[in-house]
């Protein structure tokens, strides 16, 4: 849960790479966070990282 919150904070600061890093850590612990998966895909799309978005 802490990693998810860290990702949310970085997203609000428009630091998408850092946000995705935190969310990936959260998902490595438990892949049951649907909001985290959605947020990861959204942030990968922002800077144009479409290949990463597909993997998310």
LINDA-V597571 format. One record per pair of residues at least 12 apart in sequence whose C-alpha atoms are under 8 Angstrom apart, sorted by sequence separation. I is the first residue (numbers start at 1). J is the second residue. D is the distance in whole Angstrom. If there is no record, write none. Layout:
I|J|D + I|J|D
This chain:
7|19|4 + 41|53|5 + 6|19|7 + 7|20|6 + 23|36|6 + 40|53|8 + 41|54|8 + 7|21|7 + 23|37|8 + 7|22|5 + 41|56|6 + 6|22|6 + 7|23|6 + 24|40|8 + 40|56|7 + 6|23|8 + 23|40|7 + 4|22|6 + 3|22|5 + 4|23|5 + 37|56|7 + 3|23|6 + 20|40|5 + 19|40|8 + 3|25|7 + 4|26|6 + 3|26|5 + 20|43|7 + 2|26|8 + 19|43|8 + 20|44|7 + 1|26|7 + 17|43|8 + 16|43|5 + 17|44|8 + 16|44|7 + 16|46|8 + 16|47|8 + 4|36|7 + 11|43|7
